[in-house]
């Protein structure tokens, strides 16, 4: 089967919690490690934070410009920082031991969310073009002469 099933996605999620490598996860589900990586990157989910803000300035610990509040984007010296887990494998915080105390933005891979996004994408991609007959006629009036008379490519 070409596409990932919900069960395979659940295996990916549980394996990420156990800090398994993409190669190991790929062997478990019978897919290449790059497929696992793409699946995770395509379906990273930012969790609800209920108004909580994440400190993401390189100078947060040393900045005193805002009366002890820490560096914010208003600061002229603000430089964004991200956890290396988000820019390198595993690209998500699922298996991080520090996730409960971490002040960085967090992203997770959730199997149900990923599967629902996939199903939604499949449905939308098969619905076709949503144009009225009049809109199609207008497009044809512009494109047809260019192709027929001026020998232009459709691309």
Phi and psi restraints in degrees (value plus and minus 20) as a CYANA .aco file:
   2 UNK   PHI     -99.8   -59.8
   2 UNK   PSI     -62.1   -22.1
   3 UNK   PHI    -111.5   -71.5
   3 UNK   PSI     134.7   174.7
   4 UNK   PHI     -94.9   -54.9
   4 UNK   PSI     120.1   160.1
   5 UNK   PHI    -111.9   -71.9
   5 UNK   PSI     149.1   189.1
   6 UNK   PHI     -80.9   -40.9
   6 UNK   PSI     -59.4   -19.4
   7 UNK   PHI     -82.6   -42.6
   7 UNK   PSI     -60.6   -20.6
   8 UNK   PHI     -85.9   -45.9
   8 UNK   PSI     -59.5   -19.5
   9 UNK   PHI     -85.5   -45.5
   9 UNK   PSI     -57.8   -17.8
  10 UNK   PHI     -84.6   -44.6
  10 UNK   PSI     -56.6   -16.6
  11 UNK   PHI     -84.1   -44.1
  11 UNK   PSI     -62.1   -22.1
  12 UNK   PHI     -80.1   -40.1
  12 UNK   PSI     -68.0   -28.0
  13 UNK   PHI     -80.2   -40.2
  13 UNK   PSI     -67.9   -27.9
  14 UNK   PHI     -86.9   -46.9
  14 UNK   PSI     -54.9   -14.9
  15 UNK   PHI     -89.4   -49.4
  15 UNK   PSI     -54.0   -14.0
  16 UNK   PHI     -84.6   -44.6
  16 UNK   PSI     -57.4   -17.4
  17 UNK   PHI     -83.4   -43.4
  17 UNK   PSI     -48.5    -8.5
  18 UNK   PHI    -112.2   -72.2
  18 UNK   PSI     -13.4    26.6
  19 UNK   PHI      38.9    78.9
  19 UNK   PSI      15.7    55.7
  20 UNK   PHI     -96.7   -56.7
  20 UNK   PSI     134.0   174.0
  21 UNK   PHI     -96.8   -56.8
  21 UNK   PSI     142.4   182.4
  22 UNK   PHI     -83.2   -43.2
  22 UNK   PSI     -54.8   -14.8
  23 UNK   PHI     -82.4   -42.4
  23 UNK   PSI     -66.4   -26.4
  24 UNK   PHI     -83.4   -43.4
  24 UNK   PSI     -64.5   -24.5
  25 UNK   PHI     -82.7   -42.7
  25 UNK   PSI     -63.4   -23.4
  26 UNK   PHI     -79.9   -39.9
  26 UNK   PSI     -60.6   -20.6
  27 UNK   PHI     -85.2   -45.2
  27 UNK   PSI     -57.0   -17.0
  28 UNK   PHI     -83.4   -43.4
  28 UNK   PSI     -58.9   -18.9
  29 UNK   PHI    -123.1   -83.1
  29 UNK   PSI     -19.6    20.4
  30 UNK   PHI      55.1    95.1
  30 UNK   PSI      10.6    50.6
  31 UNK   PHI    -147.0  -107.0
  31 UNK   PSI     141.6   181.6
  32 UNK   PHI     -92.6   -52.6
  32 UNK   PSI     132.1   172.1
  33 UNK   PHI     -81.2   -41.2
  33 UNK   PSI     -50.8   -10.8
  34 UNK   PHI     -88.9   -48.9
  34 UNK   PSI     -50.2   -10.2
  35 UNK   PHI     -84.4   -44.4
  35 UNK   PSI     -62.2   -22.2
  36 UNK   PHI     -83.0   -43.0
  36 UNK   PSI     -65.7   -25.7
  37 UNK   PHI     -81.0   -41.0
  37 UNK   PSI     -66.2   -26.2
  38 UNK   PHI     -83.2   -43.2
  38 UNK   PSI     -59.8   -19.8
  39 UNK   PHI     -79.5   -39.5
  39 UNK   PSI     -65.1   -25.1
  40 UNK   PHI     -87.5   -47.5
  40 UNK   PSI     -65.2   -25.2
  41 UNK   PHI     -84.5   -44.5
  41 UNK   PSI     -57.2   -17.2
  42 UNK   PHI     -93.9   -53.9
  42 UNK   PSI     -39.8     0.2
  43 UNK   PHI    -148.3  -108.3
  43 UNK   PSI       9.7    49.7
  44 UNK   PHI     -82.1   -42.1
  44 UNK   PSI     117.8   157.8
  45 UNK   PHI    -142.2  -102.2
  45 UNK   PSI     107.1   147.1
  46 UNK   PHI    -103.3   -63.3
  46 UNK   PSI     106.0   146.0
  47 UNK   PHI     -96.3   -56.3
  47 UNK   PSI     140.8   180.8
  48 UNK   PHI     -86.9   -46.9
  48 UNK   PSI     112.7   152.7
  49 UNK   PHI    -133.9   -93.9
  49 UNK   PSI     -22.7    17.3
  50 UNK   PHI      29.4    69.4
  50 UNK   PSI      29.7    69.7
  51 UNK   PHI      65.1   105.1
  51 UNK   PSI     -25.0    15.0
  52 UNK   PHI     -92.2   -52.2
  52 UNK   PSI     113.0   153.0
  53 UNK   PHI    -121.5   -81.5
  53 UNK   PSI     127.5   167.5
  54 UNK   PHI    -126.1   -86.1
  54 UNK   PSI     113.7   153.7
  55 UNK   PHI     -98.5   -58.5
  55 UNK   PSI     104.4   144.4
  56 UNK   PHI    -159.5  -119.5
  56 UNK   PSI      17.6    57.6
  57 UNK   PHI    -126.6   -86.6
  57 UNK   PSI     119.3   159.3
  58 UNK   PHI     -80.8   -40.8
  58 UNK   PSI     -46.2    -6.2
  59 UNK   PHI    -124.7   -84.7
  59 UNK   PSI      -3.2    36.8
  60 UNK   PHI     -74.4   -34.4
  60 UNK   PSI     -59.9   -19.9
  61 UNK   PHI     -94.5   -54.5
  61 UNK   PSI     -42.7    -2.7
  62 UNK   PHI    -132.3   -92.3
  62 UNK   PSI     -27.6    12.4
  63 UNK   PHI     -99.9   -59.9
  63 UNK   PSI     110.3   150.3
  64 UNK   PHI    -140.9  -100.9
  64 UNK   PSI      -4.9    35.1
  65 UNK   PHI     -88.5   -48.5
  65 UNK   PSI     -44.4    -4.4
  66 UNK   PHI    -136.3   -96.3
  66 UNK   PSI      23.8    63.8
  67 UNK   PHI      33.7    73.7
  67 UNK   PSI      30.7    70.7
  68 UNK   PHI      60.7   100.7
  68 UNK   PSI     -22.3    17.7
  69 UNK   PHI     -94.1   -54.1
  69 UNK   PSI     -44.1    -4.1
  70 UNK   PHI      82.2   122.2
  70 UNK   PSI     150.1   190.1
  71 UNK   PHI     -91.6   -51.6
  71 UNK   PSI     116.6   156.6
  72 UNK   PHI    -145.6  -105.6
  72 UNK   PSI     156.5   196.5
  73 UNK   PHI     -86.4   -46.4
  73 UNK   PSI     -34.7     5.3
  74 UNK   PHI     -93.3   -53.3
  74 UNK   PSI     -41.8    -1.8
  75 UNK   PHI     -91.0   -51.0
  75 UNK   PSI     118.8   158.8
  76 UNK   PHI     -90.1   -50.1
  76 UNK   PSI     -40.0     0.0
  77 UNK   PHI    -118.2   -78.2
  77 UNK   PSI     -13.0    27.0
  78 UNK   PHI     -80.3   -40.3
  78 UNK   PSI     108.8   148.8
  79 UNK   PHI    -155.7  -115.7
  79 UNK   PSI      99.6   139.6
  80 UNK   PHI     -85.5   -45.5
  80 UNK   PSI     126.7   166.7
  81 UNK   PHI    -156.2  -116.2
  81 UNK   PSI     130.4   170.4
  82 UNK   PHI    -153.7  -113.7
  82 UNK   PSI     135.3   175.3
  83 UNK   PHI     -86.5   -46.5
  83 UNK   PSI     120.0   160.0
  84 UNK   PHI     -85.2   -45.2
  84 UNK   PSI     -40.8    -0.8
  85 UNK   PHI     -85.5   -45.5
  85 UNK   PSI     -42.6    -2.6
  86 UNK   PHI    -107.5   -67.5
  86 UNK   PSI     -39.8     0.2
  87 UNK   PHI    -125.0   -85.0
  87 UNK   PSI     -29.2    10.8
  88 UNK   PHI    -153.6  -113.6
  88 UNK   PSI     142.1   182.1
  89 UNK   PHI     -73.2   -33.2
  89 UNK   PSI     116.0   156.0
  90 UNK   PHI    -113.9   -73.9
  90 UNK   PSI     -15.9    24.1
  91 UNK   PHI      48.7    88.7
  91 UNK   PSI     -21.2    18.8
  92 UNK   PHI    -161.8  -121.8
  92 UNK   PSI     147.2   187.2
  93 UNK   PHI    -117.7   -77.7
  93 UNK   PSI     -11.8    28.2
  94 UNK   PHI     -70.1   -30.1
  94 UNK   PSI     -66.9   -26.9
  95 UNK   PHI    -121.2   -81.2
  95 UNK   PSI      -8.6    31.4
  96 UNK   PHI     -94.8   -54.8
  96 UNK   PSI     110.2   150.2
  97 UNK   PHI     -95.8   -55.8
  97 UNK   PSI     -36.0     4.0
  98 UNK   PHI    -120.1   -80.1
  98 UNK   PSI     -14.3    25.7
  99 UNK   PHI     -81.6   -41.6
  99 UNK   PSI     -47.8    -7.8
 100 UNK   PHI     -96.5   -56.5
 100 UNK   PSI     -44.4    -4.4
 101 UNK   PHI    -130.5   -90.5
 101 UNK   PSI     -20.8    19.2
 102 UNK   PHI     -94.1   -54.1
 102 UNK   PSI     121.2   161.2
 103 UNK   PHI    -122.5   -82.5
 103 UNK   PSI     -17.4    22.6
 104 UNK   PHI     -97.9   -57.9
 104 UNK   PSI     143.1   183.1
 105 UNK   PHI     -82.6   -42.6
 105 UNK   PSI     125.2   165.2
 106 UNK   PHI    -138.5   -98.5
 106 UNK   PSI     125.9   165.9
 107 UNK   PHI    -153.8  -113.8
 107 UNK   PSI     122.4   162.4
 108 UNK   PHI    -149.0  -109.0
 108 UNK   PSI     136.0   176.0
 109 UNK   PHI    -124.0   -84.0
 109 UNK   PSI     100.5   140.5
 110 UNK   PHI    -139.6   -99.6
 110 UNK   PSI     102.3   142.3
 111 UNK   PHI     -79.2   -39.2
 111 UNK   PSI     -66.2   -26.2
 112 UNK   PHI     -83.6   -43.6
 112 UNK   PSI     -63.5   -23.5
 113 UNK   PHI     -81.4   -41.4
 113 UNK   PSI     -66.3   -26.3
 114 UNK   PHI     -82.4   -42.4
 114 UNK   PSI     -62.2   -22.2
 115 UNK   PHI     -87.2   -47.2
 115 UNK   PSI     -60.2   -20.2
 116 UNK   PHI     -84.7   -44.7
 116 UNK   PSI     -59.9   -19.9
 117 UNK   PHI     -82.2   -42.2
 117 UNK   PSI     -62.8   -22.8
 118 UNK   PHI     -81.3   -41.3
 118 UNK   PSI     -67.5   -27.5
 119 UNK   PHI     -82.9   -42.9
 119 UNK   PSI     -59.8   -19.8
 120 UNK   PHI     -83.9   -43.9
 120 UNK   PSI     -62.8   -22.8
 121 UNK   PHI     -82.1   -42.1
 121 UNK   PSI     -63.6   -23.6
 122 UNK   PHI     -78.9   -38.9
 122 UNK   PSI     -65.4   -25.4
 123 UNK   PHI     -83.9   -43.9
 123 UNK   PSI     -67.7   -27.7
 124 UNK   PHI     -84.7   -44.7
 124 UNK   PSI     -58.1   -18.1
 125 UNK   PHI     -91.3   -51.3
 125 UNK   PSI     -37.3     2.7
 126 UNK   PHI    -121.6   -81.6
 126 UNK   PSI     -15.6    24.4
 127 UNK   PHI    -103.4   -63.4
 127 UNK   PSI     -35.6     4.4
 128 UNK   PHI      65.5   105.5
 128 UNK   PSI    -193.8  -153.8
 129 UNK   PHI    -103.3   -63.3
 129 UNK   PSI     114.0   154.0
 130 UNK   PHI    -120.2   -80.2
 130 UNK   PSI      60.5   100.5
 131 UNK   PHI    -149.9  -109.9
 131 UNK   PSI     127.6   167.6
 132 UNK   PHI    -100.2   -60.2
 132 UNK   PSI     146.6   186.6
 133 UNK   PHI     -81.4   -41.4
 133 UNK   PSI     -55.3   -15.3
 134 UNK   PHI     -86.7   -46.7
 134 UNK   PSI     -61.3   -21.3
 135 UNK   PHI     -85.9   -45.9
 135 UNK   PSI     -60.3   -20.3
 136 UNK   PHI     -84.0   -44.0
 136 UNK   PSI     -59.7   -19.7
 137 UNK   PHI     -83.0   -43.0
 137 UNK   PSI     -61.9   -21.9
 138 UNK   PHI     -83.7   -43.7
 138 UNK   PSI     -63.0   -23.0
 139 UNK   PHI     -83.3   -43.3
 139 UNK   PSI     -63.3   -23.3
 140 UNK   PHI     -82.0   -42.0
 140 UNK   PSI     -59.0   -19.0
 141 UNK   PHI     -83.2   -43.2
 141 UNK   PSI     -50.9   -10.9
 142 UNK   PHI    -104.0   -64.0
 142 UNK   PSI     -65.6   -25.6
 143 UNK   PHI     -98.4   -58.4
 143 UNK   PSI     -63.1   -23.1
 144 UNK   PHI     -74.3   -34.3
 144 UNK   PSI     -68.1   -28.1
 145 UNK   PHI     -82.7   -42.7
 145 UNK   PSI     -55.1   -15.1
 146 UNK   PHI     -85.0   -45.0
 146 UNK   PSI     -58.5   -18.5
 147 UNK   PHI     -95.8   -55.8
 147 UNK   PSI     -67.2   -27.2
 148 UNK   PHI     -93.7   -53.7
 148 UNK   PSI     -71.4   -31.4
 149 UNK   PHI    -106.2   -66.2
 149 UNK   PSI     -62.3   -22.3
 150 UNK   PHI    -117.4   -77.4
 150 UNK   PSI     -19.0    21.0
 151 UNK   PHI      35.9    75.9
 151 UNK   PSI      14.6    54.6
 152 UNK   PHI    -101.9   -61.9
 152 UNK   PSI     132.8   172.8
 153 UNK   PHI     -93.8   -53.8
 153 UNK   PSI     131.2   171.2
 154 UNK   PHI     -84.8   -44.8
 154 UNK   PSI     -47.7    -7.7
